[in-house]
Each structure stands twice: as C-alpha cells, then as structure tokens.
Amino acid sequence: MKIIKGIFIMSIYLSTCYSFAQQNTLSDSLTSYDLAFNRLKKLYLKQLDSNIYCKKKAAYRKFYKKMNFEGDVSEIAPDPIPWIKDNLEKTDFFSVTEAELEWAQYMVLDEEDQKQNSDYYNFLFESIPKFGAKIVTELMDDIVTNHLDKFLCKDSPRELYKD
C-alpha cells in the first residue's frame, strides 16, 4: 500500500512539475517577445528621430510624388526606373536621367540611414526569424497609432520638403 501511495504522490508531484515547466516556458517566451518588441520599438523611435531618416523620407516622398504612380507597387519594386523609362510622359520628371539622379540620391540616403541606424536594422533582422513578421506588424501598428507625427517626420524642418 505504501508503494502505491508513494507512486500516486510521485505522479502528482511530476504532473505539477510538468505543468509548472510548461507555464514557465510560455511566460518566458512571452517575456522574451515583449523584451524584443520594446527594444525594437526603442531603436525604431530613435531612427525616426534621426536627421538622416527624415532626409531619406523626404527624398522618397518627392521622388514618388513626381512619379505620379497609381498602380500596384509590385510593378515598380525594387527599382522604379524601368517603369519611369516606359512611362516618362506620365511623370513630372523632365528626363529619365533626372529620375535616375534623384533615385540615386535616395539610395545614398537609404544606405546612410542603414549605417547610422544599424542597431535598429541588425536587431530587426535578428528578431524576424525568431518572432516572425508579427513583431514588425505589431511594431508598425504601435508606431502609427502612438507616434504618427514621428513616423511622418511632421516635426522635421520644412526645408526638407521643399520641391
């Protein structure tokens, strides 16, 4: 009888340990996600405050405004120049060369943004394989909801947006 009672108590103990371990694993993964999300958000907000990001954003807006593009983004990604060559008359560019120069300026700013904000980009590319696209989606939802002016560079110097 003692053996059966001991086995019964041992099975309850092991069951409790297993349940506790499952709960800890679940809370640990939620905690690591939350920590990663908060770090990524902090780094992204830092990027949004950077002068280079706002210059890049302004160059991007000016370029696409001149394109007058209304189609599916897949038609022009990752390089809009072929579309401009085929549709120059629809754009506000005087020539393909002008478009190429402005695109090259944007690409230089993008490269500089990636250098100056490398902590953000490195952590982003580290987080995506670990947590999936969910972390980026939730980050963008949070930023657009709570920091839209920063995202749009609304507090940037007006001279960045002059045509």
C-alpha positions as CSV (number, residue, x, y, z in Angstrom):
1,M,0.0,0.0,0.0
2,K,2.9,2.4,0.8
3,I,4.3,1.8,-2.6
4,I,1.1,2.7,-4.4
5,K,0.6,5.7,-2.2
6,G,4.2,6.8,-3.0
7,I,3.7,6.3,-6.7
8,F,0.5,8.3,-6.5
9,I,2.2,11.2,-4.7
10,M,5.2,11.0,-7.1
11,S,2.9,11.1,-10.1
12,I,1.1,14.2,-8.6
13,Y,4.5,15.8,-8.0
14,L,5.7,15.1,-11.5
15,S,2.5,16.3,-13.0
16,T,2.7,19.5,-11.0
17,C,6.4,20.0,-12.1
18,Y,5.4,19.4,-15.7
19,S,2.6,21.9,-15.6
20,F,4.9,24.4,-13.9
21,A,7.5,23.9,-16.5
22,Q,5.0,24.4,-19.3
23,Q,3.8,27.7,-17.7
24,N,7.4,28.9,-17.2
25,T,8.2,28.2,-20.8
26,L,5.1,30.0,-22.0
27,S,5.8,33.0,-19.8
28,D,9.5,33.0,-20.7
29,S,8.7,33.2,-24.4
30,L,6.1,35.9,-23.9
31,T,8.7,37.8,-21.8
32,S,11.4,37.4,-24.4
33,Y,8.9,38.6,-27.1
34,D,8.0,41.6,-25.0
35,L,11.6,42.5,-24.3
36,A,12.4,42.2,-28.0
37,F,9.4,44.2,-29.0
38,N,10.3,47.0,-26.6
39,R,13.9,47.1,-27.7
40,L,12.9,47.1,-31.3
41,K,10.4,50.0,-30.7
42,K,13.0,52.0,-28.8
43,L,15.5,51.5,-31.7
44,Y,12.9,52.4,-34.3
45,L,11.8,55.6,-32.4
46,K,15.5,56.5,-32.3
47,Q,15.7,56.0,-36.1
48,L,12.6,58.1,-36.6
49,D,14.2,60.9,-34.6
50,S,17.4,60.8,-36.7
51,N,18.0,63.6,-39.3
52,I,19.1,61.1,-41.9
53,Y,15.9,59.2,-41.7
54,C,13.8,62.3,-42.2
55,K,16.0,63.4,-45.2
56,K,15.5,59.9,-46.7
57,K,11.8,60.0,-46.1
58,A,11.6,63.5,-47.7
59,A,13.6,62.3,-50.8
60,Y,11.3,59.2,-51.0
61,R,8.2,61.4,-50.9
62,K,9.5,63.8,-53.5
63,F,10.5,61.0,-55.8
64,Y,7.2,59.2,-55.7
65,K,5.2,62.4,-56.0
66,K,7.0,63.1,-59.3
67,M,6.3,59.6,-60.5
68,N,2.5,60.0,-60.4
69,F,2.4,56.3,-60.0
70,E,-1.0,54.8,-59.2
71,G,-0.5,51.1,-59.9
72,D,0.5,48.1,-57.9
73,V,3.8,48.6,-56.0
74,S,5.0,45.2,-57.4
75,E,5.3,46.9,-60.8
76,I,8.0,49.2,-59.6
77,A,9.7,47.4,-56.7
78,P,12.6,47.3,-56.1
79,D,13.6,49.6,-58.9
80,P,11.2,52.2,-60.3
81,I,13.5,53.4,-63.1
82,P,12.3,50.9,-65.7
83,W,8.7,51.9,-65.1
84,I,9.7,55.6,-65.5
85,K,11.5,54.8,-68.8
86,D,8.3,53.3,-70.1
87,N,6.0,56.0,-68.7
88,L,8.1,59.2,-68.7
89,E,5.1,61.2,-70.1
90,K,3.0,60.3,-67.0
91,T,5.6,61.6,-64.6
92,D,6.8,65.0,-63.6
93,F,10.4,64.2,-64.4
94,F,11.9,66.1,-67.3
95,S,14.0,63.1,-68.3
96,V,14.9,59.6,-67.3
97,T,18.4,61.0,-66.3
98,E,16.7,63.3,-63.8
99,A,14.8,60.4,-62.3
100,E,17.9,58.3,-62.1
101,L,19.8,61.0,-60.3
102,E,17.0,61.5,-57.8
103,W,16.7,57.8,-57.2
104,A,20.5,57.5,-56.7
105,Q,20.3,60.3,-54.1
106,Y,17.5,58.5,-52.3
107,M,19.6,55.3,-52.4
108,V,22.6,57.1,-50.9
109,L,20.4,58.4,-48.1
110,D,18.9,54.9,-47.5
111,E,22.4,53.4,-47.3
112,E,23.5,56.2,-44.8
113,D,20.3,55.6,-42.8
114,Q,21.1,51.9,-42.6
115,K,24.7,52.7,-41.4
116,Q,23.6,55.4,-38.8
117,N,20.7,53.2,-37.5
118,S,22.5,49.9,-37.8
119,D,21.4,48.9,-34.3
120,Y,17.8,49.0,-35.4
121,Y,18.3,47.2,-38.7
122,N,20.5,44.5,-37.1
123,F,18.1,43.8,-34.3
124,L,15.2,43.9,-36.8
125,F,16.8,41.2,-38.9
126,E,17.6,39.2,-35.8
127,S,14.0,39.5,-34.5
128,I,12.1,38.5,-37.6
129,P,13.4,34.9,-37.8
130,K,12.9,34.5,-34.1
131,F,9.4,36.0,-33.8
132,G,8.1,36.2,-37.3
133,A,6.5,39.0,-39.2
134,K,4.1,39.5,-36.2
135,I,6.7,41.6,-34.4
136,V,7.0,44.0,-37.4
137,T,3.3,44.2,-37.9
138,E,2.7,45.0,-34.2
139,L,5.6,47.5,-34.2
140,M,4.2,49.4,-37.1
141,D,0.6,49.3,-35.6
142,D,2.0,50.8,-32.4
143,I,4.1,53.4,-34.1
144,V,1.4,54.6,-36.4
145,T,-1.2,54.6,-33.6
146,N,1.0,56.3,-31.0
147,H,3.8,58.1,-32.9
148,L,2.3,59.1,-36.3
149,D,3.9,62.5,-36.4
150,K,7.4,61.0,-35.8
151,F,6.7,58.3,-38.5
152,L,5.6,61.0,-41.0
153,C,8.5,63.3,-39.9
154,K,5.9,66.1,-39.3
155,D,8.3,67.9,-36.9
156,S,11.1,67.9,-39.5
157,P,12.4,71.2,-40.8
158,R,10.2,72.4,-43.7
159,E,13.2,72.8,-46.0
160,L,13.4,69.0,-46.3
161,Y,10.1,69.0,-48.1
162,K,10.5,71.9,-50.5
163,D,10.2,70.9,-54.1
